[in-house]
């Protein structure tokens, strides 16, 4: 997976680019790292709290993390697991200190391996009042190693790990799930998107830097059927507009799927909307049975608008009065999906027709026109060579002073021309062989020597 994220085998805007280059700089281990049933009392933790890792899948966690770090990728751990969950056994055990040992040992594993973050799930933890989450965070703080904490609490409130309910209170984690587990079903994902609305109040949003609300991992690439691409793009645009962390959840090793959604997940303009922060994470602007319109303020003069068709029937048009955004002037329009400019708009923007599940994503700029950029300076004149070259075919040299890789006799000649002390060069065996004194020429068919007559050095002017 590290190699898939850092590979530059595909192009973005015509250049070899990796997902890591675009900001997908974290990889998270999810459930299934544990060796189920190998620990104390049928759990996957030893009596001293040590997590029992499935070594057939993860033989060396530190080596894995070091490998990722060597490629500038950060790694995340997963805790309070759901598969073969042992949370209830740990928290209700007669040995009341076992839970303390378990969560301390898990944080020690995270620290020793060098992980950069942790997703703390809630499998059995809510029943215990969020005890596991609290202990994990406490041990993380004591460790002295800052970690990105994902609070996977399924949108629940009312316990110590519950989602924040006010914009001015400390957030339990750097990002928190607003609902249940994502599924590759478009209707489910749209319902889960609505779970973010309470955290996106127009005046007092709870979602903010280091306290991001997110509707779950992206199902881009996972939707079944003929609408996979369209539904994937719509989901990506929606989550980008509400500043949700963009967490990919499809198999990057699947070349066909990756190729299909590549232009979606690498759209720099959509990612820029997601990453922008001008005081608000984005919000729902229109909520209709047939469609929704979401918006995000990008600066005083710029806003993103995202409109999508909720159903399988075509929509002829969606109108968005600019007054709903407090805008009065004429605005330029940038089509983010098409990556091209559209006609300027005043008073009301119209989406145009929307096919099943499709979307339109635009960026409005309603400020004054930017000044024209200054003209580019003229291209510098390339320096003239220091010497003139004469080819002498069917000769070679045997007293060269140095050699280096070359691609052709012309390539070697140009290099010699720009070496003040080079008087001749031969291209032989894919090497440039330079002569710094009078060359001794030897007849050999197929060989070529370039003899250079250097010009007088330019006079210095002080």
Number of C-alpha atoms within 10 A of each C-alpha: 12 21 14 14 22 19 15 16 10 14 13 16 10 7 10 12 18 20 18 18 15 16 14 18 17 17 20 17 13 14 15 15 20 24 18 18 15 16 20 15 14 13 21 22 28 18 16 16 21 20 23 19 20 15 12 9 12 13 11 12 18 17 13 17 21 17 16 22 16 10 15 15 21 21 23 21 23 20 23 22 21 14 12 16 17 22 24 16 15 25 21 12 13 9 10 11 13 20 24 18 18 24 27 23 20 23 27 17 17 23 19 11 18 21 26 22 23 25 22 23 23 23 20 21 22 22 13 15 15 18 19 28 27 16 18 23 21 14 19 22 13 12 15 9 15 13 19 15 23 21 26 28 25 18 19 17 14 12 13 14 25 21 26 23 14 13 16 10 9 11 22 21 23 18 24 31 25 27 21 16 15 16 16 17 14 22 14 13 21 16 12 21 19 13 19 24 18 15 25 21 17 14 8 13 20 24 28 20 14 15 21 22 31 27 27 26 19 23 22 25 27 18 18 12 7 8 14 21 21 19 29 23 21 25 22 23 28 26 24 23 27 30 25 27 19 20 18 17 14 16 13 17 12 10 9 11 17 18 13 12 17 16 15 22 21 20 18 17 17 24 21 14 25 25 18 17 17 13 15 23 30 32 23 21 17 15 10 9 8 15 18 19 22 21 23 28 23 23 15 10 14 17 22 24 28 25 26 26 25 24 16 12 12 15 20 11 11 20 13 18 15 18 12 12 14 8 19 14 16 17 24 19 19 20 18 22 17 12 14 10 13 12 9 14 17 15 14 15 17 12 20 12 15 20 17 17 26 24 25 21 25 26 24 23 22 20 15 10 9 6 6 6 6 6 6 6 6 6 6 6 6 6 7 8 16 19 21 16 21 13 17 14 14 14 18 25 23 12 15 19 11 12 15 11 14 18 12 14 21 14 13 25 27 18 16 30 25 17 16 17 14 23 21 27 32 29 26 20 11 14 18 24 25 28 23 17 13 13 18 13 14 13 13 12 10 10 18 20 27 26 23 24 16 19 12 9 8 7 6 5 4 3
